[in-house]
Amino acid sequence: MGAHPRGDAQILDNRISQKTLSQWIAENQDCLGSKVNAVFDGKLPFLFKVLSVETALSIQAHPDKELAEKLHLRNPQHYPDANHKPEMAIALTSFQGLCGFRPVKEILTFMKMSAGNNMEDICGELLLQLNQQYPGDIGCFAIYFLNLLTLKPGEAMFLEANVPHAYLKGDCVECMACSDNTVRAGLTPKFIDVSTLCEMLNYTPSPSQDRLFPSSQSQEDPYLSIYDPPVPDFTIMKMEVPGSVAEYKVKALDSASILLMVQGTVAASTPTAQGPIPLQRGGVLFIGANESVSLKLTTPKDLLIFRACCLL
């Protein structure tokens, strides 16, 4: 969900002449918000995704802006844009991933273990599972060097530039800067740029609990939690509205935003919409800057909604 050239969102409303989100934004620049428009040169600065991981996704890291510009210039086939790609993943189900290097003591403990150790002590089941998915891939052994996290629903991890990570299993929502630059390390048949990877990685060890990114509770809205990472490109909001609430108002922001319905059914209305817009699980709504949205519950079931935006 976004306006990247490799994945431009399609507009489903037939009453709108533009067919993709990037076309609509190009012709309606005010929708971005004044600050976003100025800082990001008239572009939507984030991408929003839902991932359902059954087979582990590649171990990877993303370049900072300076390195991204160099890589794009040198090898545009593998690095298709000049932007950085910080990311955040928020678990929808129990979600297993790798993130950042383990404390050195933990790595040494694994290195000293012998073949006779208990399978549980050496993450044996996970090792066999990864080797079944990617036979002979050396990336299977990354579980002994990188922190292994299991996020509960609502828990998040933030992946800044140069931090090695992988998503192993589960469902999540993910938001990132508008980029497709990935430097892969393993668990993949795709291109692996070994020299770039070794030069760029952040090797600073940290305990697994330090990789969790906390949300903050809104002081104004009891149903709203905010995940605000230390980058300007995006912020994620989570709305958990009980089914007993007949109508919920999504506040206006000085930023374009994308609304994702994960649970519940509503009729959405705005001052500019020609009529109510029905939304249910999987529904996606683009909201222009300074535009509020009223959500009327059409069934008395709890709502779970995520909103990606840019709070400059």
C-alpha positions in Angstrom: 0.0 0.0 0.0 1.8 3.1 -1.2 3.1 4.8 -4.4 6.4 3.1 -5.1 7.0 2.5 -8.8 7.4 -1.2 -8.2 4.1 -1.4 -6.2 1.8 1.5 -7.0 -1.5 1.0 -5.2 -4.5 0.6 -7.5 -7.6 2.9 -6.9 -10.8 0.8 -6.8 -13.3 3.6 -6.9 -14.5 3.9 -10.5 -15.7 7.4 -10.0 -12.0 8.6 -9.8 -10.3 9.1 -13.1 -6.8 8.2 -11.9 -6.1 4.5 -11.7 -3.1 4.5 -9.3 -2.3 6.3 -6.0 0.9 7.9 -7.4 -1.2 9.4 -10.3 -3.8 10.8 -7.9 -1.2 12.3 -5.6 0.7 13.9 -8.5 -2.5 15.7 -9.5 -3.7 16.5 -5.9 -0.5 17.6 -4.1 -2.3 19.2 -1.2 -3.4 15.7 -0.1 0.1 15.1 1.3 0.1 18.0 3.8 2.3 21.1 3.5 5.3 19.8 5.5 5.3 16.3 3.9 5.0 17.9 0.4 7.9 20.1 1.0 10.2 17.6 2.8 9.6 14.7 0.5 9.3 16.5 -2.8 5.7 15.8 -3.5 5.9 12.1 -2.8 4.2 9.8 -0.3 7.2 8.9 2.0 6.1 5.5 3.2 5.0 2.0 2.2 2.5 0.0 4.3 2.3 -3.8 4.1 0.6 -6.9 5.6 2.9 -10.0 5.7 1.8 -13.5 6.4 5.0 -15.5 6.8 4.9 -19.3 6.4 8.3 -19.8 4.8 11.0 -17.6 6.4 11.9 -14.4 4.5 15.5 -13.7 3.7 18.1 -12.5 6.3 18.7 -8.9 5.2 19.7 -5.4 6.1 18.9 -2.0 4.5 21.3 0.8 3.6 21.2 4.3 5.1 20.5 7.1 2.7 24.2 7.9 1.9 24.9 4.2 1.0 21.6 3.8 -0.9 22.6 6.6 -3.2 25.9 5.0 -4.0 24.5 1.5 -4.5 21.7 2.8 -6.8 24.3 4.7 -8.9 26.6 1.6 -9.0 24.0 -1.1 -9.5 20.5 0.0 -10.2 19.4 -3.5 -11.2 19.7 -4.7 -7.6 19.2 -1.3 -5.8 16.3 0.3 -7.7 16.1 3.6 -5.8 18.3 6.0 -3.9 16.4 6.0 -0.6 17.0 4.4 2.8 14.5 1.8 4.1 14.0 1.8 7.9 11.2 -0.6 8.8 8.8 -1.4 11.6 6.9 -4.7 12.1 3.9 -4.9 14.5 2.7 -8.5 15.2 -0.9 -9.5 14.4 -0.3 -13.0 15.6 2.6 -14.6 17.5 5.4 -13.5 15.2 8.9 -14.9 15.2 11.9 -13.0 13.8 15.6 -12.3 14.0 16.9 -8.8 14.8 20.4 -7.5 15.5 23.4 -9.4 16.9 23.1 -11.3 20.1 25.2 -10.5 23.1 28.7 -11.9 22.6 28.3 -14.2 25.6 25.3 -15.9 24.0 27.1 -16.4 20.7 30.1 -18.0 22.5 27.8 -20.3 24.4 26.3 -21.6 21.2 29.7 -21.9 19.6 30.9 -24.1 22.6 27.9 -26.5 22.5 28.6 -30.0 21.3 26.4 -32.3 19.1 25.2 -34.0 22.3 23.3 -31.0 23.6 19.5 -31.0 24.0 17.7 -30.0 20.8 15.8 -27.2 22.7 19.1 -25.7 24.0 20.5 -25.3 20.5 17.2 -24.2 18.8 17.4 -27.5 17.0 13.8 -27.6 15.7 14.2 -24.1 14.2 17.5 -25.1 12.6 15.9 -28.2 11.0 12.9 -26.2 9.9 15.0 -23.5 8.2 17.2 -26.1 6.5 14.1 -27.9 5.2 12.9 -24.6 3.7 16.4 -23.6 2.4 18.5 -26.8 2.1 22.2 -26.2 2.6 21.8 -22.4 3.0 24.4 -21.1 5.4 21.9 -18.5 6.6 20.3 -21.3 8.7 23.1 -20.8 11.2 22.2 -17.1 11.7 19.9 -18.1 14.5 23.0 -18.5 16.7 24.3 -15.0 16.0 21.2 -12.9 15.8 18.6 -12.3 18.5 15.6 -14.6 18.2 12.3 -12.7 19.1 8.8 -13.9 19.4 6.5 -10.9 19.4 3.0 -11.1 20.9 0.1 -9.4 19.0 0.7 -5.6 19.3 4.4 -5.9 20.1 6.8 -4.3 17.6 10.4 -4.2 16.4 12.1 -1.3 14.7 14.7 -2.1 12.1 17.0 0.9 11.5 19.6 1.1 8.8 22.3 -1.6 8.7 20.7 -3.9 11.3 20.5 -7.6 10.1 17.0 -9.1 10.5 14.6 -11.8 9.2 11.0 -12.6 9.5 10.6 -16.3 10.2 6.9 -17.1 10.9 3.6 -15.3 11.7 1.5 -12.3 10.6 2.4 -8.7 10.9 1.7 -5.2 9.6 4.9 -3.5 8.4 5.7 0.1 7.5 8.8 1.5 5.9 10.3 4.4 4.0 9.4 4.3 0.4 12.2 2.1 -0.9 12.9 -1.3 -2.3 16.6 -1.5 -1.4 17.6 -4.8 0.3 21.0 -6.2 1.0 20.5 -9.9 1.6 22.6 -12.2 3.8 21.0 -15.7 3.5 17.8 -17.8 3.4 17.3 -16.7 -0.2 18.0 -17.8 -3.8 18.3 -14.1 -4.7 21.3 -11.9 -5.2 23.6 -11.7 -2.1 26.1 -8.8 -2.1 28.7 -10.1 0.4 31.2 -7.3 0.3 28.5 -4.6 0.7 26.8 -6.6 3.5 30.0 -7.1 5.5 31.0 -3.4 5.2 27.6 -1.9 6.1 26.3 -4.1 9.0 25.9 -2.8 12.5 27.7 -5.4 14.6 26.9 -3.9 18.0 25.5 -6.7 20.2 22.4 -6.1 22.3 20.0 -8.3 24.3 16.8 -9.4 22.6 14.5 -7.3 24.8 16.3 -4.1 23.6 15.1 -4.8 20.1 11.4 -4.4 21.1 9.9 -1.0 20.2 7.3 0.3 22.7 4.1 2.1 21.7 2.7 5.1 23.6 -0.9 5.6 24.6 -2.6 8.7 23.3 -3.6 11.1 26.0 -6.6 12.2 24.0 -8.0 9.0 22.6 -8.3 5.9 24.9 -8.5 3.6 21.9 -5.3 4.9 20.2 -1.7 3.6 20.5 1.2 5.3 18.6 4.4 3.7 17.3 6.7 6.6 16.5 10.1 5.5 15.3 13.2 7.9 15.2 12.9 8.5 11.5 10.8 11.2 9.7 9.3 9.0 7.0 6.5 7.3 8.9 4.5 6.7 12.1 2.0 3.9 12.8 -1.2 4.3 14.8 -3.2 1.3 16.2 -6.9 1.8 17.0 -8.6 -0.8 19.1 -12.3 0.2 19.4 -14.8 -1.9 21.4 -17.9 -3.0 19.5 -20.1 -1.1 22.0 -18.9 2.2 20.4 -21.4 3.2 17.7 -19.2 5.7 15.9 -15.4 6.4 16.0 -13.8 9.5 14.6 -10.4 9.2 12.9 -8.7 12.6 13.6 -7.4 14.8 10.8 -3.6 15.1 10.5 -1.4 17.4 8.5 -0.3 14.3 6.5 -1.7 11.9 4.0 -2.4 8.5 5.6 -3.4 5.0 4.8 -6.0 3.2 6.9 -6.1 -0.6 7.1 -9.0 -2.6 8.5 -7.8 -5.7 10.3 -11.0 -6.5 12.2 -14.6 -5.3 12.2 -17.0 -3.7 9.7 -17.8 0.0 9.3 -19.2 2.6 7.0 -16.6 5.4 6.5 -17.7 8.9 5.6 -15.8 12.1 5.1 -16.8 15.7 4.1 -15.4 15.2 0.6 -16.6 11.6 -0.1 -19.7 11.2 -2.3 -21.2 8.7 0.0 -20.4 6.2 2.8 -17.6 3.8 2.0 -18.1 0.2 3.3 -14.9 -1.2 4.9 -14.3 -4.7 6.3 -11.4 -6.9 7.1 -8.7 -6.2 4.5 -10.2 -2.9 3.5 -7.8 0.0 2.7 -8.6 3.7 2.7 -6.4 6.6 1.6 -7.0 9.7 3.7 -5.8 13.1 2.5 -4.2 15.6 4.8 -6.4 17.6 7.1 -9.3 15.3 6.5 -11.2 13.5 9.3 -13.1 10.2 8.8 -16.1 9.1 10.7 -16.4 5.3 11.1 -19.9 4.0 11.9 -19.9 0.4 13.1 -22.2 -1.7 11.0 -21.9 -4.7 13.3 -21.3 -4.5 17.1 -17.9 -6.2 16.9 -14.5 -4.8 18.1 -12.4 -2.9 15.6 -8.7 -3.3 15.0 -7.4 -0.7 12.6 -3.9 0.5 11.7 -3.0 3.8 10.2 0.3 4.8 8.5 1.1 8.5 8.3 4.0 11.0 8.5 4.2 13.2 11.6 6.8 15.9 10.9 
